[in-house]
Amino acid sequence: PSCGYYLEVWKMAALAGERWRSELPGHEIFTKLRENAGFQRRGSGRTSAKNLAFCLNGDLFVWDEADKVFYTTNLRYLNSEEGCDGAKYQTLLCINPPLFEVCQVLLSPTQFHVALIGLRGATVLELPQRWGKRSEFEGGRARVNCKTIPVAERFFTSSGLVSLRHAAWYPSETEEPHLVLLTSDNTLRFYNLKEPQSPARVLSLSQSEDGSAVRTRGRSYAASLGEIAVAFDFGPLVCSPQQLPGQRAKEEVLAYPLYILYENGETYLSYTTLALGAGGLGKPLGPLPMHPAAEDNYGYDACAVLCLPCVPNILVIATETGTLYHCVVLEAEEEEECVAGERWARGTEAVPSLYVFECVELELTLKLASGEEEEEPLESDFTCPIRLHRDPLCQQRYHCTHEAGVHSVGLTWVSKLHKFLQSDEEDKDNLQELASEQRCIVEHILCTRPLSSSSSAPVRGFWIVSDLSLGATMICITSAHECLTRPLLSSIRPPSPPLLCSRPGLGLGSSPLRGLAEDSFEQHIRNILARNSTNPLVLRAGEKDCSPPPPECLQLLSRATQVFREEYILKQDLAREEMEHRVKLLCGQKNKQMEDLALCREERKSLREMAERLADKYEDAKYRQEAIMNRMKRVLGSLRYQLPVLSDSEKDMRKELQTINDQLHHLGNGIKQVNKKMDYQTKQMEKGVSPARANLALNAHQRKCVQAVLKEQGEQIADMMKQIKDIKNHFSF
């Protein structure tokens, strides 16, 4: 087949891979959600971002708050030709639906349970069984009842002032599923699904020394000072350096580090494990020291924390003002540990430190230019809580959802940081230089609130499709229940490992100078074209038929024009100048190399002529050397012949010839004896034929003895004849 045939096949595969992206926004699920949303009572106040969607094995699940059900459809089915004919979906009903408003859905690590999280409670939904041709729930029934498990229902019912601040699954996939709840009374509770009403473990997060004090008044003071825990996250499994309750002495226990974030920006650390029963929960250590130190302790409106599964761990701390801090968790030095132990009375336990590698400010609402030229953009005082989401495809990337849209952040400096930490260099002063050169990549993907005065339009669902057969895709559900799909950019993904055939130095045509440069010119151009800000997809809240006011349109147009001018046109002009300068240098190098090539050709011609002359001389010298060697051999031979004394080889030859002569005489005598015996036997045979003895008769026994003697003598004669023949052949008689 021709190249055009393969190109057509590739185009068809690409179109088939993007088919579900075009079919999903018009799916009947979102039509149903918009219809149900029209009957709901809308509040007038601001609402925070929610996450009411997730994907599992190619199935998209969306929570409907009006009917308290899950709608699910298979994305692979939408990607096929059969899926284009009809939009099929299933409805998962809750046997005991939650009475609170659901703000977040969390899929368990075992992928068998889904937690429905709200401000006033939590409920766990157990996913039903799958069977059938397409592995659908209960064989493809349209409506399926699902078992629900209310968690801490009595606690939230009896505690009217306590709200749920944060929830997460215990990250173990091999142990019993546990749901971890952080409530507003500064308490962390672990609930086992087998006993959902009583916590298996309770950890008080109050910073006061007396934990048994009156909590009502103390809670208000702690809230005013920001000493309230607002979020937590688990890190990857490590060997616990902290002595946990129930742990034996000198016993190594694998535990999950638990990072707890307070509203005042302080971070505490605890270690937890289910292997030690109810005692496997350590006391919080902290606050963890942050370097370099800041007067405001890096903000007072912390709202979310995320631990990226890297080594070393990287903590992302988010504030309501849109500021992100990327902190590297490293073990503190001995002096720092001693000082921290004296100040915070932590005892002898090792406490890591947080090194703030970089600070990123998200553009929550669009920064609009002022009316006058050459002035900085107007600063906005808009704040909102931020949710942090891991990326299942790339450990170096995470995503932020909030009331004003979606941001994607990629940490491109993680690989270089790993190389720097693994190196044996003692001087680590170039760490700040590394941080200034390699900044993270921030993409403003979706903007639902372009101005501070715009209506609130938070994101209601967010998920990253990790199925590579469907393509790396981001799914966003807006406040108007519209589904947006966007493929993820490859610039933030980690680069694929190089093939053996692409390594420098292995190919015959690869230049050795390529290995000398750490960064290629292509990477240099990419750094120039890297954008600090982008024009996101802008969705205006409210009715679509109503056009925005002209001043708002003018501000948005001016902002978009400014971004295109500064981030696209100017950088493209700078990249064009760099490429022209590069082309000029390469042309000069090419001319110089052409001159060097002409000189090399002349030298090659002269070398060939010289090689031909040397070859002729070599042949002549070789012929003369062979003639001289032959003469030397003849002279040495004549000298040996004239020597009066025999050499050792000649003496050995003489001894061998004498031995052979003696053996020949011995064999000759043996041959004579054999011939005489043969003549004698012949004469005896002739005498035996005489008529005088013709009447002699032998009996059977005598005849048998005579035959045996004759046979034995015949064999002896045959053996002697064979020996004589071998002797004749050996001595060539």
C-alpha positions in Angstrom: 0.0 0.0 0.0 1.1 3.6 -0.7 1.8 6.3 1.9 -1.5 7.9 1.1 -3.3 4.8 2.3 -1.6 4.8 5.7 -2.3 8.5 6.0 -6.0 7.9 5.4 -6.0 5.1 8.0 -4.3 7.4 10.5 -6.8 10.1 9.9 -9.7 7.7 10.4 -8.2 6.5 13.7 -7.8 10.1 14.9 -11.4 11.0 14.0 -12.6 7.9 15.8 -10.6 8.8 18.9 -12.2 12.3 19.0 -15.7 11.1 18.2 -16.8 10.8 21.8 -15.5 14.3 22.6 -18.0 15.7 20.0 -20.8 13.4 21.1 -20.6 13.8 24.9 -21.6 17.5 25.2 -24.9 16.8 23.4 -25.6 13.7 25.5 -29.0 13.1 27.0 -27.5 13.1 30.5 -26.8 16.8 30.4 -30.2 17.6 28.9 -31.7 15.8 31.8 -29.5 17.7 34.3 -30.5 21.1 32.7 -34.2 20.2 33.0 -33.9 19.2 36.6 -31.9 22.3 37.4 -34.7 24.5 36.1 -37.0 23.1 38.9 -34.5 23.7 41.7 -34.7 26.8 43.8 -31.7 29.0 43.1 -30.0 30.9 45.9 -28.9 34.4 45.6 -25.5 34.1 47.3 -22.2 32.9 46.1 -21.5 29.2 45.7 -18.2 27.4 45.7 -16.9 25.0 43.1 -18.1 21.4 43.3 -16.9 18.2 41.9 -19.9 15.9 41.0 -18.4 13.7 38.3 -15.8 11.0 37.9 -14.7 8.3 35.5 -14.2 4.6 36.1 -13.1 2.1 33.4 -14.3 4.3 30.6 -17.7 5.1 32.3 -18.6 8.7 33.1 -20.6 9.2 36.3 -22.5 12.5 37.0 -24.4 13.3 40.1 -27.9 14.9 39.8 -28.6 16.9 43.0 -32.2 17.3 42.1 -33.1 13.5 41.9 -30.2 12.3 44.2 -29.1 9.8 41.5 -26.0 9.1 39.4 -26.2 9.1 35.6 -23.6 7.0 33.9 -22.7 6.3 30.3 -19.8 4.5 28.6 -17.4 6.7 26.7 -16.0 3.8 24.6 -19.6 3.1 23.4 -19.8 6.8 22.3 -16.6 6.4 20.5 -18.0 3.5 18.4 -20.3 3.8 15.4 -23.2 2.2 17.4 -22.9 4.9 20.1 -23.7 7.6 17.6 -27.1 6.2 16.9 -28.5 6.5 20.4 -27.4 8.1 23.7 -27.8 5.3 26.2 -27.2 5.8 29.9 -28.0 4.2 33.2 -29.4 5.7 36.4 -28.0 4.6 39.8 -30.6 5.1 42.5 -29.7 5.5 46.2 -31.7 3.3 48.5 -31.1 5.8 51.3 -30.4 9.1 49.5 -28.5 11.8 51.4 -30.5 14.5 53.1 -27.7 17.1 52.6 -26.5 18.9 49.5 -23.7 17.0 47.9 -20.6 19.1 47.1 -18.1 16.4 46.1 -17.9 12.8 45.0 -14.9 10.7 45.8 -14.0 7.3 44.3 -12.4 4.9 46.7 -8.9 3.4 46.0 -10.5 0.0 45.6 -13.0 1.5 43.1 -16.0 -0.3 44.7 -17.4 2.7 46.7 -18.2 6.3 46.0 -18.3 8.9 48.9 -21.0 11.6 48.6 -19.6 14.5 50.6 -21.5 17.6 51.8 -21.1 20.3 54.5 -23.5 18.4 56.8 -22.6 14.8 56.3 -21.2 12.0 54.2 -22.7 8.9 52.6 -21.0 6.1 50.8 -22.6 4.5 47.7 -21.6 0.9 46.9 -21.3 0.4 43.1 -23.4 -2.6 41.8 -22.1 -5.6 40.0 -21.4 -5.7 36.3 -22.2 -8.4 33.8 -23.4 -8.8 30.2 -21.9 -8.2 26.8 -20.7 -4.6 27.5 -20.0 -5.2 31.2 -22.8 -2.8 32.3 -24.3 -2.5 35.7 -26.7 -5.5 36.3 -26.6 -6.4 32.7 -27.6 -3.0 31.3 -30.8 -2.2 33.3 -32.0 1.4 32.9 -32.5 2.0 36.7 -30.3 0.2 39.3 -30.8 0.4 43.1 -27.5 0.9 45.0 -26.7 0.3 48.6 -25.8 3.4 50.6 -24.0 3.7 53.9 -24.5 6.9 55.9 -21.3 7.8 57.7 -21.4 9.6 61.1 -25.1 10.3 60.7 -25.8 10.5 64.4 -22.8 12.8 65.0 -23.9 15.4 62.4 -27.5 15.2 63.5 -26.7 15.8 67.2 -24.0 18.4 66.4 -25.8 21.2 64.7 -22.9 23.7 64.7 -20.3 21.3 63.3 -19.7 21.2 59.6 -17.6 19.0 57.4 -14.5 20.8 56.0 -12.7 18.1 54.1 -13.0 14.4 53.4 -10.7 11.8 51.8 -10.3 8.1 51.5 -7.6 6.3 53.3 -5.1 5.6 50.4 -4.6 1.9 51.0 -5.9 -0.5 48.3 -5.4 -3.7 50.2 -7.0 -2.9 53.6 -10.6 -2.2 54.7 -11.9 1.0 53.2 -11.8 3.9 55.6 -13.2 7.4 55.1 -11.4 10.2 56.8 -13.4 13.3 57.8 -12.1 16.7 59.0 -14.8 18.6 60.8 -15.0 22.2 62.0 -14.4 21.3 65.6 -10.7 20.7 64.7 -11.0 16.9 64.8 -10.0 14.3 62.4 -12.0 11.0 62.4 -11.4 7.7 60.7 -14.6 5.7 59.9 -14.6 2.1 58.9 -17.5 1.2 56.5 -18.3 -1.8 58.7 -19.0 0.5 61.6 -19.9 3.8 60.0 -21.5 5.5 63.1 -18.5 5.2 65.5 -15.1 6.4 64.5 -12.3 3.9 64.5 -9.7 6.6 65.3 -10.0 10.2 66.5 -7.2 12.8 66.2 -7.6 16.1 67.9 -5.9 18.9 65.9 -6.3 21.7 68.5 -3.0 23.6 69.0 -3.8 24.3 72.6 -1.8 22.3 75.2 -4.9 21.4 77.2 -7.1 19.4 74.9 -9.8 18.9 77.6 -10.6 22.6 77.8 -13.9 24.2 76.9 -14.2 24.0 73.1 -17.0 26.4 72.3 -15.2 29.6 73.3 -11.8 28.2 72.4 -13.0 27.3 69.0 -14.1 30.9 68.3 -10.7 32.2 69.4 -8.9 29.6 67.3 -11.0 30.5 64.3 -10.2 34.2 64.7 -6.5 33.4 64.8 -6.6 31.0 61.9 -5.8 28.0 64.1 -8.4 25.8 62.4 -7.5 22.9 60.2 -9.0 23.4 56.8 -7.6 20.5 54.7 -5.3 17.5 54.7 -3.7 15.1 52.3 -1.9 11.8 52.4 1.6 11.2 51.1 3.1 8.0 49.6 3.9 5.1 51.9 7.2 5.5 53.9 8.9 4.0 56.9 7.6 5.9 59.8 10.3 7.8 61.7 7.8 8.5 64.5 7.1 6.1 67.3 3.5 5.2 66.9 1.3 4.0 69.7 1.3 0.2 69.7 4.6 0.0 67.9 7.3 -2.2 69.3 10.8 -0.9 70.0 13.1 -1.0 67.0 10.3 -2.2 64.8 10.0 -0.7 61.3 6.4 0.2 60.4 5.2 1.4 57.0 2.9 4.4 57.4 1.3 7.1 55.3 2.4 10.7 56.1 -0.6 12.9 56.8 -0.1 16.6 56.1 -2.6 18.8 57.9 -3.0 22.4 56.8 -4.3 25.2 59.0 -6.0 28.4 57.9 -3.1 30.5 59.1 -0.8 28.7 56.6 0.9 26.3 59.1 1.4 22.7 58.2 1.5 19.8 60.6 2.6 16.2 60.0 1.4 12.9 61.4 1.9 9.3 60.4 -0.9 6.7 60.3 -1.2 3.0 59.5 -4.0 0.5 59.9 -1.5 -2.4 60.6 -1.3 -1.4 64.3 -5.1 -1.4 64.9 -6.6 1.6 66.7 -3.2 2.8 67.9 -1.6 3.4 64.6 -2.1 7.2 64.5 0.7 9.4 65.6 0.5 12.8 67.3 0.7 15.8 64.9 4.2 17.3 64.7 4.5 20.9 63.8 4.2 23.4 62.6 6.7 22.4 60.0 9.3 25.2 59.5 9.2 26.9 56.1 12.2 28.3 54.4 12.9 31.0 53.5 11.0 32.5 56.3 8.3 35.1 55.6 6.7 37.8 57.8 3.2 36.8 56.9 4.0 33.1 57.1 3.0 32.8 53.4 -0.5 34.0 53.8 -3.4 33.7 56.2 -6.2 32.3 53.9 -4.9 28.8 53.2 -7.7 26.6 51.9 -6.2 23.4 50.3 -3.2 21.2 50.3 -2.0 18.6 47.9 0.9 16.1 48.2 2.4 15.2 44.8 3.7 11.5 44.8 7.3 12.5 44.0 10.5 11.8 45.8 11.0 14.0 47.7 7.4 14.9 48.4 6.2 18.2 47.0 3.4 20.0 48.8 1.1 22.4 47.1 -0.5 24.9 49.4 -3.3 27.1 48.0 -4.8 30.2 49.4 -8.1 31.9 48.7 -6.4 34.8 47.0 -5.2 32.5 44.2 -1.6 32.0 45.4 0.0 28.6 45.2 3.2 27.6 47.1 5.3 24.7 45.8 7.1 23.3 48.8 9.7 20.6 48.8 9.6 18.3 51.9 13.2 17.7 53.0 14.7 16.4 56.2 15.9 19.2 58.4 19.6 19.4 59.5 20.6 18.6 63.1 21.0 22.2 64.1 17.6 23.1 62.8 16.0 20.1 64.5 17.5 21.1 67.8 16.3 24.7 67.5 12.9 23.6 66.5 12.7 21.2 69.3 13.5 23.8 71.9 11.0 26.3 70.4 8.1 24.0 69.7 8.9 21.2 72.3 8.6 18.4 69.8 10.9 16.1 71.7 13.5 14.0 69.9 11.4 13.2 66.8 12.7 14.3 63.5 10.6 17.0 61.8 11.1 17.7 58.1 11.1 21.2 56.7 9.3 22.8 53.9 11.4 24.6 51.3 9.3 27.0 49.3 10.6 26.4 45.8 8.4 28.9 44.0 5.2 31.0 44.4 2.5 31.2 41.7 -0.4 33.6 41.5 -3.4 32.4 39.6 -5.4 34.7 37.5 -8.8 34.1 39.1 -10.6 36.8 37.3 -9.1 38.3 34.2 -6.7 41.1 34.7 -7.9 44.0 32.7 -5.9 46.9 31.5 -6.7 50.4 32.8 -7.9 53.2 30.6 -4.5 54.8 30.2 -1.7 53.2 28.2 1.6 52.0 29.8 0.0 51.3 33.1 -0.2 48.0 34.9 -3.4 46.0 34.9 -5.9 46.7 37.6 -5.6 44.4 40.6 -8.7 42.5 41.6 -9.6 41.7 45.3 -11.7 38.7 44.3 -11.1 35.6 46.5 -12.6 32.2 46.5 -11.8 28.7 47.8 -9.6 26.5 45.5 -9.8 22.7 45.0 -6.6 20.9 44.0 -6.8 17.7 41.9 -4.1 15.2 41.1 -3.4 14.2 37.5 -3.6 10.4 37.1 -1.4 10.6 33.9 1.5 12.8 35.2 2.8 13.1 38.7 4.3 16.5 37.8 1.0 18.1 37.0 -2.1 19.0 39.0 -5.3 21.1 38.4 -7.2 23.8 40.2 -10.9 24.3 40.2 -12.6 27.3 41.8 -15.5 29.6 41.5 -14.0 31.5 38.5 -12.8 28.6 36.4 -10.1 26.0 35.9 -6.3 26.2 35.9 -3.7 23.6 35.1 -0.2 23.7 36.6 2.8 21.7 35.4 6.0 21.5 37.4 8.7 21.2 34.7 11.6 21.6 37.2 10.9 18.3 39.1 13.2 16.2 37.0 16.1 18.7 37.2 15.5 18.9 41.0 15.8 15.2 41.3 19.1 15.2 39.4 20.3 18.1 41.6 19.5 16.3 44.8 21.0 13.0 43.7 24.3 14.7 42.7 27.3 14.6 45.0 27.9 18.3 44.9 28.4 20.0 48.3 27.7 23.5 47.0 24.0 24.0 46.7 23.9 27.7 46.1 22.7 27.3 42.6 19.3 26.0 43.8 17.9 29.5 43.5 19.3 29.8 40.0 17.5 26.6 39.1 14.3 27.9 40.5 14.6 31.2 38.6 15.4 29.4 35.3 12.8 26.6 35.4 9.4 28.0 36.3 6.2 26.0 36.3 3.7 26.2 33.4 0.3 27.6 34.3 -2.6 27.3 31.8 -5.8 29.2 32.3 -8.1 26.7 30.7 -11.6 27.9 31.6 -12.8 31.2 32.9 -16.4 31.3 34.2 -16.2 34.7 35.9 -14.2 37.1 33.8 -14.8 40.1 36.0 -15.3 40.5 39.7 -18.7 42.0 39.1 -19.8 39.0 37.0 -22.2 36.5 38.3 -21.0 33.4 40.2 -20.6 30.4 37.9 -18.6 27.7 39.7 -17.5 24.5 38.1 -19.7 21.6 39.0 -17.6 18.7 37.7 -14.0 18.0 36.8 -12.1 14.9 35.9 -9.1 13.7 33.8 -9.8 10.7 31.6 -6.8 8.4 32.1 -7.8 5.8 29.6 -5.2 6.2 26.8 -7.5 4.5 24.3 -9.9 7.5 24.7 -7.0 10.0 24.8 -5.8 12.2 27.6 -8.8 14.5 28.0 -10.1 17.0 30.6 -13.8 17.0 31.3 -15.4 20.0 32.8 -19.1 20.5 33.7 -20.1 24.1 34.1 -22.8 25.6 36.4 -25.2 25.5 33.5 -24.6 21.7 33.2 -22.7 22.1 29.9 -20.0 19.6 29.3 -16.6 20.8 28.0 -13.9 18.4 26.8 -10.4 19.5 26.1 -7.3 17.3 25.2 -4.4 17.9 27.5 -1.3 19.5 26.0 1.8 17.4 25.6 4.2 20.2 26.7 3.3 19.5 30.4 3.6 15.8 30.2 6.9 14.2 31.1 8.9 13.3 28.0 8.9 9.7 26.9 12.2 7.8 27.5 14.4 7.9 24.4 14.7 4.9 22.2 18.0 3.1 21.8 18.3 4.2 18.1 17.8 7.9 19.1 20.6 8.2 21.7 23.4 10.5 20.6 26.6 8.7 19.5 25.0 5.5 18.4 24.2 6.6 14.9 26.8 6.9 12.2 25.5 10.3 11.1 25.1 11.9 14.5 27.3 14.8 15.3 29.5 14.5 18.5 28.9 18.2 19.1 25.3 17.6 19.8 26.2 16.0 23.1 28.1 19.0 24.3 25.1 21.3 24.5 22.7 20.7 27.4 19.8 22.6 25.8 19.1 22.5 22.1 18.1 25.5 20.0 14.6 24.1 19.8 14.3 24.2 23.5 15.6 27.8 23.5 12.9 28.8 21.1 10.3 27.0 23.2 11.4 28.9 26.2 11.0 32.2 24.3 7.5 31.2 23.1 6.4 30.0 26.5 3.4 32.1 27.6 3.0 33.5 31.0 -0.8 34.1 30.5 -3.3 32.8 28.0 -6.8 33.6 26.8 -9.0 30.9 28.4 -12.4 29.8 27.2 -14.7 32.4 28.7 -18.1 31.4 29.7 -20.4 34.1 31.0 -22.9 33.2 33.7 -26.5 34.1 33.2 -28.8 33.9 30.3 -27.2 33.3 26.9 -29.6 35.5 25.1 -28.6 38.6 27.1 -25.5 40.2 25.8 -23.0 41.6 28.2 -22.8 45.3 28.7 -20.6 47.2 26.3 -18.0 48.3 28.9 -17.5 44.7 29.9 -17.1 43.6 26.2 -14.6 46.4 25.6 -12.5 45.4 28.7 -12.5 41.7 27.7 -11.6 42.6 24.1 -8.8 44.9 25.3 -7.5 42.2 27.6 -7.6 39.5 24.8 -5.9 41.9 22.4 -3.2 42.7 25.0 -2.5 39.0 25.7 -2.3 38.2 22.0 0.1 41.1 21.4 2.4 40.4 24.4 2.2 36.6 24.6 2.0 35.8 20.9 3.1 38.5 18.5 5.9 40.0 20.5 7.3 36.6 21.4 7.0 35.3 17.9 8.9 38.4 16.7 11.6 37.7 19.3 11.7 34.1 18.2 12.0 35.1 14.5 14.9 37.4 15.4 16.6 34.6 17.3 16.1 32.2 14.3 17.4 34.8 11.8 20.5 35.4 14.0 20.9 31.6 14.3 20.6 31.2 10.5 23.2 33.9 10.0 25.6 32.1 12.3 24.9 28.8 10.6 25.5 30.3 7.2 28.9 31.6 8.3 29.7 28.2 9.8 28.6 26.6 6.6 30.9 28.8 4.5 33.8 28.1 6.8 33.0 24.3 6.7 32.8 24.4 2.8 36.3 26.0 2.7 37.6 23.4 5.1 35.9 20.7 3.0 37.7 22.0 -0.1 41.1 21.9 1.7 40.3 18.4 2.9 39.5 17.2 -0.6 42.9 18.6 -1.9 44.7 16.9 1.0 42.9 13.7 0.3 44.0 13.8 -3.4 47.6 14.4 -2.4 47.4 11.6 0.2 46.1 9.2 -2.4 49.0 10.0 -4.8 51.4 9.5 -2.0 49.7 6.3 -1.0 50.1 5.0 -4.6 53.8 5.7 -4.6 54.3 4.1 -1.2 52.3 1.0 -2.4 54.7 0.6 -5.4 57.8 1.0 -3.1 56.2 -1.5 -0.7 55.7 -4.1 -3.4 59.3 -3.7 -4.7 60.7 -4.0 -1.1 58.6 -7.0 -0.5 59.9 -8.8 -3.7 63.5 -8.0 -2.7 62.9 -9.2 0.8 61.6 -12.6 -0.4 64.6 -13.0 -2.7 67.0 -12.3 0.2 65.2 -14.7 2.5 65.5 -17.5 -0.1 69.2 -16.9 -0.5 69.6 -16.9 3.3 67.8 -20.3 3.5 70.0 -21.8 0.8 73.2 -20.5 2.6 72.0 -21.9 6.0 71.2 -25.3 4.4 74.6 -25.6 2.8 76.3 -24.7 6.1 74.3 -27.4 7.9 75.3 -30.0 5.3 79.0 -29.1 5.8 78.9 -29.6 9.5 80.9 -32.7 10.8 78.6 -33.3 13.7 75.1 -34.6 13.5 72.3 -32.4 15.0 69.8 -33.7 17.6 67.1 -34.1 15.0 69.4 -36.2 12.7 70.5 -38.3 15.7 66.8 -39.0 16.6 66.2 -39.9 12.9 69.1 -42.3 12.9 67.8 -44.0 16.0 64.4 -44.4 14.6 65.7 -45.8 11.3 67.8 -48.4 13.2 64.8 -49.4 15.2 62.8 -49.8 12.1 65.6 -51.9 10.5 65.6 -54.3 13.5 61.9 -54.7 13.3 62.1 -55.4 9.6 64.6 -58.3 10.2 62.3 -59.7 12.9 59.3 -59.5 10.7 61.3 -61.1 7.8 62.1 -64.1 10.0 58.5 -64.4 11.0 57.5 -64.4 7.3 60.0 -67.1 6.5 58.7 -69.3 9.3 55.1 -68.8 8.1 56.1 -69.7 4.5 57.8 -72.9 5.7 54.8 -73.9 7.7 52.6 -73.2 4.8 54.8 -75.4 2.5 54.7 -78.1 5.1 50.9 -78.0 5.4 50.6 -78.1 1.6 52.8 -81.2 1.4 50.8 -82.9 4.2 47.6 -82.1 2.4 48.9 -83.7 -0.7 49.9 -86.8 1.2 46.4 -87.0 2.7 44.9 -87.5 -0.7 46.7 -90.7 -1.4 44.5 -93.8 -2.3 46.0 -96.0 0.4 44.2 -94.0 3.1 41.0 -93.4 1.1 39.2 -96.2 3.0 40.0 -94.5 6.4 36.7 -93.6 8.1 36.4 -91.1 11.0 33.6 -91.2 13.5 31.6 -88.1 14.4 33.7 -87.1 17.4 37.0 -87.3 15.5 35.5 -85.4 12.6 34.4 -82.6 14.9 37.9 -82.4 16.6 39.6 -82.2 13.2 37.3 -79.4 12.0 37.9 -77.4 15.2 41.7 -77.7 14.8 41.5 -76.7 11.1 39.3 -73.8 11.9 41.6 -72.6 14.6 44.7 -72.9 12.4 42.9 -71.2 9.6 42.1 -68.2 11.8 45.7 -68.0 12.9 46.9 -68.1 9.3 44.4 -65.3 8.4 45.6 -63.2 11.3 49.3 -63.7 10.3 48.5 -62.9 6.7 46.7 -59.7 7.8 49.8 -58.7 9.9 52.1 -59.4 7.0 49.9 -57.2 4.7 49.9 -54.4 7.2 53.7 -54.6 7.5 54.1 -54.5 3.8 51.9 -51.5 3.5 53.7 -49.7 6.3 57.2 -50.2 4.9 56.1 -50.2 1.2 57.7 -53.6 0.3 
